[in-house]
Amino acid sequence: MHLRIRRWVIWWFALGVICGVIALSIILGDQLTPTQERLLLALGAAHWILGGVVCWAFDAVNLGNTNPQTPPSTTASARTGAQERFSHPASDFLLPGGRRSILPWRH
């Protein structure tokens, strides 16, 4: 299994953990009113929910196999696909200057 995580997801996660530790220490220190505590907890929950929705929307975390289970096929359709990827533009077969073709003349 191969896990791919985008860099901004790690920063988002680290920011959430750091802010969560700070918020928890403030809440446990009895420095806030109950309304402020609820607001702080709601902001923390919103941070994690928004992070999850954004990660899902942008496919920021992908889980895949490193070893494909089926070997690559060498069928005719696979060979034509390979030929299409390595095609050349027509200008590659012209000599510079006289517009003479490198390919033999077709009769």
TAGI-V911547 format. One record per helix or strand. SS is the DSSP state (alpha for helix, beta for strand). FROM is the first residue (numbers start at 1). TO is the last residue. Records with the same first field share a line. If there is no record, write none. Layout:
BEGIN
SS->FROM-TO ; FROM-TO
END
This chain:
BEGIN
beta->2-5 ; 61-64 ; 94-94 ; 101-101
alpha->7-28 ; 34-57 ; 76-85 ; 90-93
END
